[in-house]
Amino acid sequence: MTAAAAAPSTRAAEAAAPEAARRPGGRLLALDGLRFLAVLLVVVYHYVAFGSDWGRPRAELFPVLYRPAAYGWMGVQLFFLISGFVICLSCWGRSLADFLSSRVVRLFPAYWFAVLLTTAVLAAVPGGSRPRATRDVLTNLTMMEYPFGAPYVDGVYWSLWVEGRFYLIFAVVVALGLTYRRVLAFCLLWCAAGVLAMAAPGEQLLQVLAMPEYCWFFIGGLAFYLIRRFGPDLLLWLLVGFTFLAGCRAVLPTYRFVAAQAGYPVPEWGVVAVLAVFYLLMAGVALDRFRGVQWRWLATAGAVTYPLYLLHEYIGWEVIDTLGNRVDPWLLVGTLLVVMTVASWLVHRFVERPAARWLKPRLAASFAKVRGVPLPVPRPSGQGPSMHGPAIQGPSTDGTSARHPAAEEPACVPGEERESEPAGARVPTAARGVGDGR
């Protein structure tokens, strides 16, 4: 086939690509389940394997759980895989303004609440960790504490800086308009940048943008989405395989830190095995092998994932430091998991959802004004109709249609989300990722 014949064929495939990647309501319930699995891995790691001061060896307290719990930090790598997949899914056919609005609405309300609540708990509980200084708490509210040099209010926040950089560079592709070719080209270019960054650890700008410790998982998630939307082919599977192999190498510094801190043997082969399971699960999503997973409770599990990730670490450690010697360890960990999950649902229900209803129309109106098509901001319910009438769709200067400001969108998890820096330049990656500065 000639290049001229291939181009229309690719465009036709993109135009005819099925929306099988979306379930009714815009959610893939299997992905919600994987999100919840990822956050459970991280929570169990922090409560059982790292950071919690139980006063006795973990092998004695948790004779079955202690060894697999030592790999729970890898839940963040699963978050990054899911993030690449879901960002591509939720942004396809949407404008840059939609993308930026969705990131603000999704990330900040629960994060602001978590920063303030964690600070309050650390200040209120005597004998535990000290809260950050006021200036550092205020800097944390920007989510830019790492570039500004402020300590984290909670150690898990490091991943949000990683996730934010992914959004920043992927926004370029969103602005151009997502197509198979552009996303694939982005993946290949980012792979090349990641390889160069691994070879040149002293190049700071390249390290910040390429994120060689983490980029492989975002790229893998993007490739899995292309497989789901356009069908599998050899090039995409080679890309997935390359990110897996590179990712196995990229996580070694964190593994070595964890193994040194664990106090018991943590085999290196377990890292490869866990990553392989993650990639197999994502391949199952990409190939629609989980179409039968329609348990509605998974949507709720996915909704609480982000608040649970933000709240669990330092607050949980305070509880363990206070009660660890007086309560059965299994009972305490199980109770903490339940309480933190319920608290996370409350944050979703009474913080995230009301904040989204308030922010979405106002951000839509703000970005519409930038495009030169101002939209009225609807009054809050109970105050009567706006004098300008309801918000409507209208043409924009960039050729797209202005979306209804209250339109729903699939939630994306930050995976979430590690910093990139030259090897040996600062504290080991894992020391930041598992609660440094406590």
C-alpha positions as CSV (number, residue, x, y, z in Angstrom):
1,M,0.0,0.0,0.0
2,T,1.4,3.4,-0.9
3,A,1.7,6.3,1.6
4,A,-1.0,8.2,-0.2
5,A,-3.4,5.3,0.1
6,A,-2.5,4.7,3.7
7,A,-3.4,8.2,4.8
8,P,-7.1,8.1,3.9
9,S,-7.3,4.7,5.4
10,T,-5.9,5.9,8.8
11,R,-8.3,8.9,8.7
12,A,-11.2,6.6,8.0
13,A,-10.3,4.3,10.8
14,E,-10.1,7.3,13.2
15,A,-13.5,8.6,12.1
16,A,-15.1,5.2,12.4
17,A,-13.4,4.2,15.6
18,P,-16.0,2.8,18.0
19,E,-16.7,4.4,21.3
20,A,-16.4,1.0,22.9
21,A,-13.9,2.6,25.2
22,R,-16.8,4.1,27.1
23,R,-19.4,2.4,29.1
24,P,-22.8,4.0,29.7
25,G,-22.3,7.1,31.7
26,G,-18.8,7.5,30.5
27,R,-17.1,5.0,32.9
28,L,-15.2,1.8,32.5
29,L,-16.1,0.0,35.7
30,A,-13.0,-2.3,35.3
31,L,-10.8,0.8,35.5
32,D,-12.6,1.9,38.6
33,G,-11.8,-1.5,40.1
34,L,-8.1,-1.2,39.1
35,R,-7.9,2.3,40.6
36,F,-9.2,1.0,43.9
37,L,-6.8,-1.9,43.8
38,A,-3.9,0.6,43.2
39,V,-4.9,2.7,46.2
40,L,-5.3,-0.4,48.4
41,L,-1.8,-1.4,47.6
42,V,-0.4,2.0,48.5
43,V,-2.5,2.1,51.8
44,V,-1.5,-1.4,52.9
45,Y,2.2,-0.5,52.1
46,H,2.1,2.6,54.3
47,Y,0.2,0.9,57.2
48,V,2.1,-2.5,57.2
49,A,5.4,-2.2,55.4
50,F,6.7,1.3,55.7
51,G,6.5,4.3,58.0
52,S,4.1,3.0,60.6
53,D,5.7,2.7,64.1
54,W,4.3,-0.6,65.5
55,G,7.2,-1.0,68.0
56,R,7.6,-4.7,66.9
57,P,8.9,-6.5,63.8
58,R,6.3,-6.5,61.0
59,A,7.0,-10.2,60.3
60,E,5.8,-10.9,63.8
61,L,2.7,-8.7,63.6
62,F,1.6,-9.5,60.0
63,P,3.1,-13.0,59.3
64,V,1.2,-13.4,56.0
65,L,0.8,-9.8,54.8
66,Y,4.2,-8.3,55.6
67,R,6.1,-9.6,52.6
68,P,3.6,-8.8,49.7
69,A,2.9,-5.5,51.4
70,A,6.5,-4.5,50.7
71,Y,5.5,-4.2,47.0
72,G,2.5,-2.0,47.6
73,W,4.4,1.2,46.6
74,M,4.0,-0.1,43.1
75,G,0.4,0.8,43.2
76,V,1.6,4.3,42.0
77,Q,2.9,2.8,38.8
78,L,-0.5,1.2,38.2
79,F,-2.0,4.7,38.8
80,F,0.2,6.1,36.1
81,L,-0.7,3.4,33.6
82,I,-4.4,4.1,34.3
83,S,-3.9,7.8,34.1
84,G,-2.4,7.6,30.6
85,F,-5.3,5.5,29.4
86,V,-8.1,7.6,31.0
87,I,-6.7,11.0,30.0
88,C,-6.7,9.9,26.4
89,L,-10.2,8.5,26.7
90,S,-11.7,11.5,28.4
91,C,-10.0,14.1,26.1
92,W,-10.7,12.6,22.7
93,G,-12.6,15.0,20.6
94,R,-12.5,17.7,23.3
95,S,-10.9,21.1,23.4
96,L,-7.9,22.3,25.4
97,A,-10.3,24.4,27.6
98,D,-12.3,21.2,28.4
99,F,-9.1,19.4,29.3
100,L,-7.8,22.2,31.6
101,S,-11.1,22.7,33.3
102,S,-11.5,19.0,34.0
103,R,-8.0,18.8,35.6
104,V,-8.8,21.7,37.9
105,V,-12.2,20.3,38.9
106,R,-10.8,16.8,39.4
107,L,-7.7,17.6,41.3
108,F,-8.0,20.7,43.5
109,P,-11.2,20.5,45.7
110,A,-10.3,17.2,47.4
111,Y,-6.7,18.2,47.5
112,W,-7.4,21.6,49.3
113,F,-9.5,19.8,51.8
114,A,-6.9,17.1,52.4
115,V,-4.1,19.7,53.0
116,L,-6.2,21.5,55.6
117,L,-7.5,18.4,57.3
118,T,-4.1,16.7,57.5
119,T,-2.6,19.9,58.9
120,A,-5.4,20.1,61.5
121,V,-5.0,16.5,62.6
122,L,-1.2,16.7,62.9
123,A,-1.7,19.9,65.0
124,A,-4.4,18.3,67.2
125,V,-2.8,14.9,68.0
126,P,0.0,15.3,70.6
127,G,3.2,13.4,70.4
128,G,3.0,12.6,66.7
129,S,4.3,14.3,63.6
130,R,4.4,18.1,63.7
131,P,2.3,20.1,61.2
132,R,4.1,22.2,58.5
133,A,4.7,25.8,59.0
134,T,1.9,28.1,57.8
135,R,3.9,29.4,54.8
136,D,4.5,25.8,53.7
137,V,0.8,24.8,54.1
138,L,-0.1,27.8,51.9
139,T,2.4,26.8,49.3
140,N,1.1,23.2,49.4
141,L,-2.4,24.6,48.4
142,T,-0.9,25.6,45.0
143,M,0.1,21.9,44.4
144,M,3.5,23.4,43.4
145,E,5.3,22.7,46.6
146,Y,8.1,20.8,45.0
147,P,9.2,23.4,42.5
148,F,8.9,26.1,45.2
149,G,11.0,24.0,47.6
150,A,8.4,23.6,50.3
151,P,8.0,20.4,52.2
152,Y,4.9,18.3,51.6
153,V,2.1,18.4,54.1
154,D,1.6,14.7,53.3
155,G,4.3,12.5,51.7
156,V,1.9,11.1,49.0
157,Y,1.6,14.6,47.3
158,W,4.9,14.0,45.4
159,S,3.0,12.1,42.7
160,L,0.7,15.0,41.9
161,W,3.7,17.0,40.7
162,V,4.5,14.1,38.4
163,E,1.0,13.9,37.2
164,G,0.9,17.6,36.6
165,R,3.9,17.5,34.3
166,F,2.2,14.8,32.3
167,Y,-0.8,17.0,31.9
168,L,1.4,19.9,30.9
169,I,3.1,18.1,28.1
170,F,0.1,16.2,26.9
171,A,-1.9,19.5,26.7
172,V,0.1,20.2,23.6
173,V,-1.4,17.2,21.8
174,V,-4.9,18.1,23.2
175,A,-4.5,21.6,21.8
176,L,-3.7,20.2,18.3
177,G,-6.5,17.7,18.5
178,L,-6.2,14.0,19.4
179,T,-5.7,11.6,16.5
180,Y,-4.1,8.2,16.3
181,R,-1.1,9.6,14.5
182,R,-0.6,12.5,17.0
183,V,-0.9,10.4,20.1
184,L,1.4,7.7,18.7
185,A,4.0,10.3,17.6
186,F,3.8,11.8,21.1
187,C,4.4,8.4,22.7
188,L,7.4,7.7,20.4
189,L,8.9,11.2,21.0
190,W,8.4,10.9,24.8
191,C,10.1,7.4,24.7
192,A,13.1,9.0,22.9
193,A,13.2,11.8,25.4
194,G,13.1,9.3,28.3
195,V,16.0,7.3,26.9
196,L,18.0,10.5,26.4
197,A,17.2,11.6,30.0
198,M,18.3,8.2,31.3
199,A,21.6,8.6,29.5
200,A,22.1,12.3,30.6
201,P,21.2,12.5,34.3
202,G,22.8,15.9,34.6
203,E,20.5,17.6,32.1
204,Q,18.0,19.2,34.6
205,L,15.4,20.5,32.1
206,L,15.4,17.2,30.2
207,Q,14.9,15.4,33.5
208,V,12.0,17.6,34.5
209,L,10.1,17.2,31.2
210,A,11.0,13.7,30.2
211,M,10.5,12.1,33.7
212,P,12.6,9.0,33.0
213,E,11.5,7.3,36.2
214,Y,7.8,7.4,35.4
215,C,7.2,8.3,31.7
216,W,7.1,4.7,30.6
217,F,3.9,4.0,32.5
218,F,2.0,7.0,31.2
219,I,3.1,6.0,27.7
220,G,2.0,2.5,28.3
221,G,-1.4,3.7,29.3
222,L,-1.7,5.8,26.2
223,A,-0.7,2.9,24.0
224,F,-3.3,0.6,25.7
225,Y,-6.0,3.2,24.9
226,L,-4.9,3.3,21.3
227,I,-5.2,-0.5,21.2
228,R,-8.7,-0.3,22.7
229,R,-9.9,2.4,20.3
230,F,-8.3,1.4,17.1
231,G,-7.5,-2.3,17.6
232,P,-4.2,-4.0,18.3
233,D,-1.3,-4.0,15.9
234,L,2.4,-4.9,16.1
235,L,3.7,-1.4,16.5
236,L,1.4,-0.7,19.5
237,W,2.3,-4.0,21.2
238,L,6.0,-3.3,20.6
239,L,5.5,0.1,22.3
240,V,3.8,-1.5,25.2
241,G,6.5,-4.1,25.5
242,F,9.2,-1.4,25.5
243,T,7.6,0.6,28.2
244,F,7.3,-2.5,30.4
245,L,11.0,-3.4,30.0
246,A,12.1,0.2,30.5
247,G,9.7,0.5,33.5
248,C,11.2,-2.5,35.1
249,R,14.6,-0.8,35.0
250,A,13.3,2.7,36.0
251,V,11.8,1.5,39.3
252,L,15.0,-0.2,40.5
253,P,16.2,2.9,42.6
254,T,12.9,2.9,44.5
255,Y,13.0,-0.9,45.0
256,R,16.5,-0.7,46.4
257,F,15.4,2.0,48.9
258,V,12.4,-0.1,50.0
259,A,14.5,-3.3,50.3
260,A,17.0,-1.5,52.4
261,Q,14.3,-0.1,54.7
262,A,12.1,-3.2,55.0
263,G,14.3,-5.1,57.5
264,Y,13.5,-8.4,55.8
265,P,14.3,-9.9,52.3
266,V,12.3,-8.4,49.4
267,P,13.2,-10.3,46.2
268,E,13.8,-8.2,43.1
269,W,11.9,-10.6,40.9
270,G,8.8,-9.6,42.7
271,V,9.0,-6.1,41.1
272,V,9.0,-7.6,37.6
273,A,6.1,-10.0,38.6
274,V,4.0,-7.2,40.0
275,L,4.5,-4.9,36.9
276,A,3.7,-7.9,34.7
277,V,0.4,-8.3,36.4
278,F,-0.4,-4.6,36.0
279,Y,0.4,-4.7,32.3
280,L,-1.7,-7.9,31.9
281,L,-4.7,-6.3,33.6
282,M,-4.4,-3.2,31.4
283,A,-4.1,-5.4,28.3
284,G,-7.3,-7.0,29.4
285,V,-9.0,-3.6,29.6
286,A,-7.6,-2.6,26.2
287,L,-8.8,-5.9,24.6
288,D,-12.2,-5.6,26.3
289,R,-11.7,-8.8,28.3
290,F,-13.6,-7.3,31.3
291,R,-16.8,-6.4,29.5
292,G,-18.6,-8.6,31.9
293,V,-17.5,-6.6,34.9
294,Q,-20.6,-4.5,35.5
295,W,-20.7,-4.3,39.3
296,R,-22.1,-0.8,40.0
297,W,-20.3,-0.6,43.4
298,L,-17.0,-0.3,41.4
299,A,-18.1,3.2,40.4
300,T,-18.2,4.2,44.0
301,A,-14.9,2.5,44.7
302,G,-13.4,4.5,41.9
303,A,-14.9,7.7,43.2
304,V,-13.3,7.4,46.6
305,T,-9.8,6.5,45.3
306,Y,-8.4,10.0,45.0
307,P,-9.6,11.2,48.4
308,L,-8.4,8.0,50.0
309,Y,-5.0,8.4,48.4
310,L,-4.7,12.0,49.7
311,L,-5.9,11.3,53.3
312,H,-4.6,7.9,54.3
313,E,-0.9,8.3,55.0
314,Y,0.0,10.8,57.7
315,I,-3.4,10.7,59.4
316,G,-3.2,6.9,59.5
317,W,0.3,7.0,60.9
318,E,-0.9,9.3,63.7
319,V,-3.5,6.8,64.6
320,I,-1.1,3.9,64.5
321,D,1.5,5.8,66.6
322,T,-1.2,6.5,69.2
323,L,-3.0,3.1,69.3
324,G,-0.5,0.6,67.8
325,N,0.6,-0.8,71.2
326,R,-2.9,-1.0,72.6
327,V,-5.0,-2.5,69.8
328,D,-4.6,-5.7,67.9
329,P,-2.7,-4.8,64.7
330,W,-5.0,-6.6,62.3
331,L,-8.1,-5.0,63.9
332,L,-6.4,-1.5,63.8
333,V,-5.4,-1.8,60.1
334,G,-8.8,-3.2,59.1
335,T,-10.6,-0.4,61.1
336,L,-8.4,2.2,59.6
337,L,-9.1,1.0,56.1
338,V,-12.9,1.1,56.7
339,V,-12.8,4.5,58.4
340,M,-10.6,6.1,55.8
341,T,-12.7,4.7,53.0
342,V,-15.9,6.1,54.5
343,A,-14.2,9.4,55.1
344,S,-13.1,9.5,51.5
345,W,-16.7,8.8,50.3
346,L,-17.8,11.7,52.5
347,V,-15.2,14.0,50.9
348,H,-16.3,12.8,47.5
349,R,-20.0,13.4,48.3
350,F,-19.8,16.7,50.2
351,V,-16.6,18.3,48.9
352,E,-15.8,17.1,45.4
353,R,-19.3,16.9,43.9
354,P,-20.5,20.3,45.2
355,A,-17.2,21.9,44.2
356,A,-17.5,20.4,40.7
357,R,-21.1,21.8,40.3
358,W,-19.8,25.3,41.3
359,L,-16.5,25.3,39.3
360,K,-17.6,23.7,36.0
361,P,-19.9,26.4,34.7
362,R,-17.6,29.2,35.9
363,L,-14.5,27.7,34.3
364,A,-16.5,27.1,31.1
365,A,-17.5,30.7,31.0
366,S,-14.0,31.9,31.7
367,F,-12.5,29.8,28.9
368,A,-15.3,30.8,26.6
369,K,-14.5,34.5,27.3
370,V,-10.9,33.7,26.3
371,R,-12.2,32.3,23.0
372,G,-14.3,35.4,22.5
373,V,-17.7,33.6,23.1
374,P,-18.7,34.5,26.6
375,L,-21.3,32.3,28.3
376,P,-23.6,33.3,31.1
377,V,-22.7,31.8,34.5
378,P,-25.9,30.1,35.9
379,R,-27.1,31.1,39.3
380,P,-26.9,28.6,42.1
381,S,-30.0,26.5,42.4
382,G,-32.8,28.2,44.4
383,Q,-32.0,31.7,43.2
384,G,-34.1,31.7,40.1
385,P,-33.2,31.7,36.5
386,S,-30.3,33.8,35.2
387,M,-31.3,37.0,33.5
388,H,-29.3,35.8,30.5
389,G,-31.2,32.5,30.1
390,P,-29.6,29.1,30.2
391,A,-26.1,28.4,29.0
392,I,-26.2,27.0,25.4
393,Q,-23.7,25.5,23.0
394,G,-22.3,27.9,20.6
395,P,-19.5,28.2,18.1
396,S,-16.0,29.2,19.2
397,T,-13.2,30.9,17.4
398,D,-11.2,27.7,17.3
399,G,-13.8,25.9,15.3
400,T,-15.1,23.8,18.2
401,S,-18.4,24.0,19.9
402,A,-18.6,25.4,23.4
403,R,-19.8,22.6,25.6
404,H,-22.7,22.9,28.1
405,P,-21.0,24.0,31.3
406,A,-22.7,21.3,33.3
407,A,-21.7,18.4,31.0
408,E,-20.4,15.4,32.9
409,E,-17.0,13.8,32.2
410,P,-15.3,10.6,33.3
411,A,-13.1,11.1,36.3
412,C,-9.4,10.7,35.9
413,V,-7.2,9.6,38.7
414,P,-4.0,11.3,39.3
415,G,-2.0,8.9,40.0
416,E,-1.8,9.5,39.9
417,E,1.0,10.5,40.2
418,R,7.0,10.9,40.9
419,E,9.5,13.3,40.4
420,S,12.3,13.2,38.0
421,E,15.8,14.2,38.9
422,P,19.4,13.0,38.3
423,A,20.4,9.8,40.0
424,G,22.0,10.5,43.3
425,A,21.2,14.3,43.2
426,R,18.8,14.2,46.1
427,V,17.0,11.9,48.5
428,P,16.2,8.5,46.8
429,T,12.9,8.5,45.0
430,A,11.3,6.1,47.4
431,A,12.2,8.3,50.3
432,R,10.0,11.0,48.8
433,G,7.3,8.7,47.6
434,V,6.7,6.9,50.9
435,G,6.5,9.8,53.2
436,D,9.7,11.8,53.5
437,G,10.0,14.6,56.0
438,R,7.8,13.0,58.5
